[in-house]
Amino acid sequence: MKNTALTNVHEKLGAKLVPFAGYNMPVSYEGVNAEHETVRNGVGVFDVSHMGEFLISGPNALNLIQKVSSNDATKLTIGKAQYSCMPNETGGIVDDLIIYQIKDEQYLLVVNASNIEKDWNHISTYNKEFNADMRDLSVDYSLLAIQGPKAVEAMQSLTSVDLAAIKFYTFEVADFAGIEHVIISATGYTGSGGFEIYCKNSEVEQVWNKVFEAGKSFGIKPIGLAARDTLRLEMGYCLYGNDINDTTSPLEAGLGWVTKFTKDFVNSDNLAKEKETGSKRKLIAFELDERGIPRHDYDIVNDQGEKIGIVTSGTMSPSMGKGIGLGYVPTAFATIGSKIYIQIRKNAIPATVVKLPFYKK
């Protein structure tokens, strides 16, 4: 198991550590519900330093990114970020990622921890044509997500930039917590506002300590990956390995909005055909009509008890107090308001297909 630069800090704080994507990661400190509420109503900090970072530079950097990603990266300017996915050659998704334009001809790609090697190899294969400069910074950099409605106010004393002016999916390279040239990014995964801080491993403990000092009067707390999962699920954000993977197409996963057919990218011809003919199945959001907790891999059945799909993510929503989930079903069952059933042990619990997000502020 690899450790982040803050593993010893989490141990001292009494975190429950579990193996995740090859790393020792804090899953919880005081419990998922309490941590979830801290982020929804106040401010909390996640150590997500396991994520991968690739720096792609040079005259052909943009051309390479355009080839391997589904979104249109020509829309980026310095200081802007973009959510995208990397389609594979067989109709599925290699990974979802965030692309930051740092400078002219320089981009930072932030990828999922479990996919670092796979993503690097995939991009490298296509880079034979473009010869962009690729650097894997993953092991040298740390990433903190400071999330919640009080994040701006709590963190403003740590930087000279106006945090309130950093809009969703934009970023600044600025001073933060006494460190120069930190990336302060508003690309959160919780739906409650806040920032991500990218800094070097050697700097992150100082940043962590100053963040907790500055946030003390705001009730700041450390938050584990279990609450990160309930927070992102309430927003309907996809998790790679659960809701999207090598066999799910971006279109059936509801990622048509980041799949732009104004350019040529990996497998774009086949995906364009799928768009034309329509996907055979769709990723839906559902709420249970009765008590129960849907879990990953539970069967979705019709009113005859026949299996029609599978739950990809599910939980008891801490904000709403009801069972919620995502899953794939044939398109005929994907209309908002459709009735489906979740097989929880011997019981088929009725559920309704709903529009995302589950959690509305």
C-alpha positions as CSV (number, residue, x, y, z in Angstrom):
1,M,0.0,0.0,0.0
2,K,1.2,3.5,-0.9
3,N,0.8,6.3,1.6
4,T,0.0,10.0,0.9
5,A,2.2,12.6,2.5
6,L,-0.5,13.1,5.2
7,T,-1.0,9.4,6.2
8,N,0.7,10.0,9.6
9,V,-1.6,13.0,10.2
10,H,-4.7,10.9,9.5
11,E,-3.4,8.2,11.9
12,K,-2.9,10.8,14.7
13,L,-6.5,12.1,14.0
14,G,-7.8,8.6,14.6
15,A,-9.0,8.1,11.0
16,K,-10.2,4.7,9.9
17,L,-7.8,3.9,7.0
18,V,-8.6,1.4,4.2
19,P,-6.9,0.3,1.0
20,F,-8.2,2.4,-1.9
21,A,-6.7,2.4,-5.4
22,G,-3.5,1.1,-4.0
23,Y,-3.3,3.7,-1.3
24,N,-3.9,3.8,2.5
25,M,-6.8,6.3,2.5
26,P,-8.9,7.7,5.4
27,V,-12.5,6.4,4.9
28,S,-13.9,8.1,8.0
29,Y,-13.0,10.0,11.1
30,E,-16.2,10.4,13.2
31,G,-18.7,8.7,10.9
32,V,-20.1,9.2,7.4
33,N,-23.4,11.0,8.4
34,A,-21.7,13.6,10.6
35,E,-18.9,14.2,8.0
36,H,-21.5,14.5,5.2
37,E,-23.4,17.2,7.2
38,T,-20.2,19.1,7.9
39,V,-19.6,19.5,4.2
40,R,-23.2,20.3,3.3
41,N,-23.6,22.9,6.0
42,G,-20.1,24.1,6.9
43,V,-16.6,23.2,5.7
44,G,-14.6,20.0,5.6
45,V,-11.2,18.8,4.1
46,F,-10.5,15.7,2.1
47,D,-7.0,14.4,1.4
48,V,-7.4,13.2,-2.2
49,S,-3.7,13.1,-3.0
50,H,-4.1,9.6,-4.5
51,M,-5.4,11.2,-7.7
52,G,-3.1,11.3,-10.7
53,E,-1.7,14.4,-12.4
54,F,-0.2,14.5,-15.9
55,L,1.4,17.6,-17.4
56,I,1.2,17.8,-21.2
57,S,3.1,20.5,-23.0
58,G,4.4,21.7,-26.4
59,P,3.0,22.8,-29.8
60,N,1.0,19.5,-30.2
61,A,-0.3,19.3,-26.6
62,L,-3.8,20.5,-27.5
63,N,-3.9,18.2,-30.6
64,L,-3.1,15.2,-28.4
65,I,-5.7,16.1,-25.8
66,Q,-8.3,16.7,-28.6
67,K,-7.6,13.2,-29.9
68,V,-7.8,11.3,-26.6
69,S,-10.7,13.3,-24.9
70,S,-14.3,13.6,-25.8
71,N,-14.9,17.2,-24.9
72,D,-13.7,20.1,-27.0
73,A,-10.5,21.4,-25.3
74,T,-10.2,24.3,-27.8
75,K,-12.8,26.0,-25.6
76,L,-10.3,26.2,-22.8
77,T,-8.3,29.3,-21.9
78,I,-5.6,29.9,-19.3
79,G,-7.3,29.6,-15.9
80,K,-10.2,27.4,-17.1
81,A,-10.9,23.7,-16.4
82,Q,-13.0,21.2,-18.3
83,Y,-14.7,17.9,-17.3
84,S,-14.1,15.3,-20.0
85,C,-13.8,11.6,-20.6
86,M,-11.3,9.4,-22.6
87,P,-13.2,7.0,-24.8
88,N,-11.6,3.7,-25.7
89,E,-11.6,2.0,-29.1
90,T,-14.4,-0.5,-28.2
91,G,-17.2,1.9,-27.1
92,G,-16.4,2.2,-23.4
93,I,-14.5,4.8,-21.3
94,V,-10.8,4.6,-20.3
95,D,-11.4,7.2,-17.6
96,D,-13.1,10.5,-16.8
97,L,-10.8,13.4,-16.0
98,I,-10.5,17.2,-15.6
99,I,-8.3,19.2,-18.0
100,Y,-6.8,22.5,-16.8
101,Q,-5.1,24.9,-19.2
102,I,-2.1,26.2,-17.2
103,K,-0.3,28.2,-19.9
104,D,-0.2,28.5,-23.6
105,E,0.6,25.0,-24.9
106,Q,0.5,23.5,-21.3
107,Y,-2.3,21.5,-19.8
108,L,-2.7,19.5,-16.5
109,L,-4.8,16.3,-16.7
110,V,-6.2,15.1,-13.4
111,V,-7.1,11.4,-13.5
112,N,-8.5,8.7,-11.2
113,A,-6.0,7.1,-8.8
114,S,-6.9,3.5,-9.9
115,N,-6.3,4.4,-13.6
116,I,-3.0,6.3,-13.5
117,E,-0.9,3.6,-15.3
118,K,-3.7,2.6,-17.7
119,D,-4.4,6.3,-18.6
120,W,-0.7,7.0,-19.1
121,N,-0.3,4.1,-21.4
122,H,-3.4,5.0,-23.4
123,I,-2.4,8.6,-23.9
124,S,1.2,7.6,-24.7
125,T,0.0,5.3,-27.5
126,Y,-1.7,8.2,-29.2
127,N,1.2,10.5,-28.5
128,K,3.4,8.6,-31.0
129,E,1.6,10.7,-33.6
130,F,1.9,14.0,-31.8
131,N,5.1,13.9,-29.8
132,A,3.9,16.2,-27.0
133,D,6.0,16.4,-23.8
134,M,4.3,14.2,-21.2
135,R,5.2,14.3,-17.5
136,D,3.6,12.1,-14.8
137,L,3.6,14.3,-11.6
138,S,1.3,12.0,-9.6
139,V,3.8,10.8,-7.0
140,D,5.2,14.4,-6.4
141,Y,1.9,16.3,-5.8
142,S,-0.7,16.3,-3.1
143,L,-4.3,17.4,-3.5
144,L,-6.7,18.7,-0.8
145,A,-10.4,19.3,-1.4
146,I,-11.7,22.0,0.9
147,Q,-15.5,21.7,0.5
148,G,-18.6,23.3,1.8
149,P,-20.6,26.6,1.8
150,K,-18.2,28.2,4.4
151,A,-15.1,27.3,2.4
152,V,-14.6,30.8,0.8
153,E,-15.0,32.7,4.1
154,A,-12.9,30.2,6.1
155,M,-10.0,30.2,3.7
156,Q,-9.8,33.8,2.5
157,S,-7.2,34.8,5.1
158,L,-4.8,32.3,3.6
159,T,-4.4,33.9,0.1
160,S,-4.1,37.2,-1.6
161,V,-6.6,36.2,-4.4
162,D,-10.3,36.8,-4.0
163,L,-11.6,33.3,-3.5
164,A,-15.2,34.3,-4.2
165,A,-14.2,35.4,-7.7
166,I,-13.0,31.8,-8.6
167,K,-16.0,30.5,-10.4
168,F,-17.0,26.9,-10.9
169,Y,-14.5,25.2,-13.3
170,T,-11.9,28.0,-13.1
171,F,-8.7,28.2,-11.2
172,E,-5.9,30.5,-10.1
173,V,-2.2,29.8,-9.6
174,A,-1.5,31.9,-6.5
175,D,-0.1,32.0,-2.9
176,F,-2.0,29.9,-0.4
177,A,-1.1,29.1,3.3
178,G,2.3,30.6,2.9
179,I,3.2,28.6,-0.2
180,E,3.7,30.3,-3.6
181,H,2.4,28.9,-6.9
182,V,-0.4,26.7,-5.6
183,I,-3.3,25.8,-7.9
184,I,-6.5,26.9,-6.3
185,S,-9.3,25.3,-8.3
186,A,-13.1,25.4,-8.0
187,T,-13.8,21.9,-9.5
188,G,-15.5,20.2,-6.5
189,Y,-17.1,16.8,-6.4
190,T,-19.6,17.4,-3.6
191,G,-22.1,20.0,-4.9
192,S,-21.5,22.3,-1.9
193,G,-18.9,24.6,-3.2
194,G,-15.3,25.0,-2.2
195,F,-11.8,24.5,-3.6
196,E,-9.1,22.0,-4.5
197,I,-5.5,22.8,-3.6
198,Y,-2.7,21.3,-5.6
199,C,0.8,21.6,-4.0
200,K,4.0,19.6,-3.6
201,N,4.2,16.7,-1.1
202,S,6.8,18.6,0.8
203,E,4.3,21.5,1.2
204,V,1.1,19.8,2.0
205,E,1.5,19.3,5.8
206,Q,2.0,23.1,6.2
207,V,-1.0,23.8,4.0
208,W,-3.1,21.2,6.0
209,N,-2.1,22.8,9.4
210,K,-2.8,26.4,8.2
211,V,-6.2,25.3,6.7
212,F,-7.3,23.9,10.0
213,E,-6.0,26.9,11.9
214,A,-7.9,29.3,9.6
215,G,-11.0,27.2,9.6
216,K,-11.2,26.5,13.4
217,S,-13.8,29.2,14.1
218,F,-15.9,27.8,11.2
219,G,-16.0,24.3,12.7
220,I,-13.7,22.8,10.0
221,K,-13.2,19.0,10.1
222,P,-11.3,16.3,8.2
223,I,-13.6,14.2,6.0
224,G,-13.1,10.7,4.7
225,L,-13.8,9.0,1.4
226,A,-17.1,7.4,2.6
227,A,-18.7,10.9,2.9
228,R,-17.1,11.9,-0.4
229,D,-19.1,9.0,-1.9
230,T,-22.5,10.0,-0.4
231,L,-21.9,13.7,-1.3
232,R,-21.1,13.0,-4.9
233,L,-23.9,10.4,-5.3
234,E,-26.5,13.0,-4.0
235,M,-25.4,15.2,-6.9
236,G,-25.5,12.2,-9.4
237,Y,-21.8,12.6,-10.3
238,C,-20.3,9.4,-11.9
239,L,-17.7,7.4,-10.1
240,Y,-15.2,5.5,-12.3
241,G,-15.3,1.8,-11.7
242,N,-19.0,2.0,-10.5
243,D,-21.1,4.0,-12.9
244,I,-18.7,4.2,-15.8
245,N,-16.0,1.8,-16.9
246,D,-14.3,0.2,-20.0
247,T,-17.7,-1.2,-21.1
248,T,-20.0,1.8,-20.6
249,S,-20.3,4.3,-23.4
250,P,-20.3,8.1,-22.6
251,L,-23.7,8.5,-24.2
252,E,-25.5,5.8,-22.2
253,A,-23.8,7.1,-19.1
254,G,-25.4,10.5,-19.6
255,L,-22.1,12.1,-20.6
256,G,-23.3,13.3,-24.0
257,W,-22.8,16.8,-22.8
258,V,-19.0,16.2,-22.7
259,T,-19.0,14.3,-26.0
260,K,-18.5,16.8,-28.9
261,F,-18.7,15.5,-32.5
262,T,-17.3,18.7,-33.9
263,K,-13.8,17.0,-33.9
264,D,-12.2,13.7,-34.5
265,F,-11.4,11.7,-31.3
266,V,-10.9,8.1,-30.3
267,N,-13.9,6.0,-31.5
268,S,-15.9,9.2,-32.4
269,D,-17.3,7.6,-35.6
270,N,-18.9,4.7,-33.7
271,L,-20.1,7.0,-30.9
272,A,-21.7,9.3,-33.5
273,K,-23.6,6.3,-34.9
274,E,-24.7,5.4,-31.4
275,K,-26.0,8.9,-30.9
276,E,-27.9,8.7,-34.2
277,T,-29.5,5.3,-33.5
278,G,-29.9,5.8,-29.7
279,S,-28.3,3.9,-26.9
280,K,-29.9,0.6,-26.0
281,R,-29.5,1.2,-22.2
282,K,-29.2,4.3,-20.0
283,L,-27.8,5.2,-16.7
284,I,-30.7,6.3,-14.5
285,A,-31.2,7.9,-11.1
286,F,-33.8,6.4,-8.8
287,E,-35.2,6.9,-5.3
288,L,-36.7,4.1,-3.3
289,D,-40.5,4.5,-2.6
290,E,-40.1,2.5,0.6
291,R,-37.5,1.9,3.3
292,G,-34.3,0.2,2.1
293,I,-30.7,0.8,1.1
294,P,-29.8,0.0,-2.5
295,R,-26.2,-1.1,-2.9
296,H,-23.7,-1.5,-5.8
297,D,-24.4,-4.7,-7.8
298,Y,-28.0,-5.2,-6.6
299,D,-30.4,-6.3,-9.3
300,I,-32.9,-3.9,-10.9
301,V,-36.1,-5.9,-11.8
302,N,-39.4,-5.1,-13.5
303,D,-42.9,-5.7,-12.1
304,Q,-42.7,-9.3,-13.1
305,G,-39.5,-9.8,-11.1
306,E,-37.3,-10.2,-14.2
307,K,-33.8,-8.7,-14.1
308,I,-33.5,-5.6,-16.3
309,G,-30.4,-4.0,-14.9
310,I,-28.0,-3.5,-12.1
311,V,-27.3,-0.8,-9.4
312,T,-24.0,0.8,-10.0
313,S,-24.0,3.2,-7.0
314,G,-26.4,3.3,-4.0
315,T,-26.7,4.6,-0.5
316,M,-29.0,5.9,2.2
317,S,-28.9,9.7,1.4
318,P,-27.9,11.5,4.6
319,S,-29.4,14.8,3.4
320,M,-32.8,13.3,2.3
321,G,-33.2,10.3,4.5
322,K,-34.1,7.9,1.7
323,G,-32.5,5.2,-0.4
324,I,-31.0,6.6,-3.7
325,G,-29.0,5.1,-6.5
326,L,-27.8,5.0,-10.1
327,G,-28.0,2.0,-12.4
328,Y,-28.3,0.9,-16.0
329,V,-31.6,-0.2,-17.5
330,P,-33.0,-0.6,-21.0
331,T,-34.0,2.8,-22.5
332,A,-37.7,1.9,-22.2
333,F,-37.4,2.0,-18.4
334,A,-35.3,5.2,-18.4
335,T,-38.1,7.9,-18.6
336,I,-38.5,10.1,-15.5
337,G,-41.3,8.8,-13.4
338,S,-40.9,5.2,-14.6
339,K,-41.4,2.5,-11.9
340,I,-38.7,-0.1,-11.3
341,Y,-37.8,-2.4,-8.4
342,I,-34.6,-2.9,-6.5
343,Q,-34.0,-6.5,-5.4
344,I,-32.8,-6.2,-1.7
345,R,-32.3,-9.7,-0.5
346,K,-35.7,-11.4,-0.9
347,N,-37.7,-8.2,-1.4
348,A,-38.3,-6.3,-4.6
349,I,-38.5,-2.7,-3.3
350,P,-40.4,-0.2,-5.6
351,A,-38.4,2.8,-6.8
352,T,-39.1,5.7,-9.1
353,V,-36.7,7.1,-11.9
354,V,-36.0,10.7,-11.0
355,K,-34.1,13.7,-12.5
356,L,-30.7,14.5,-11.2
357,P,-29.4,15.9,-8.9
358,F,-31.1,14.1,-6.0
359,Y,-30.0,16.8,-3.6
360,K,-31.3,20.3,-4.3
361,K,-30.0,23.1,-2.2
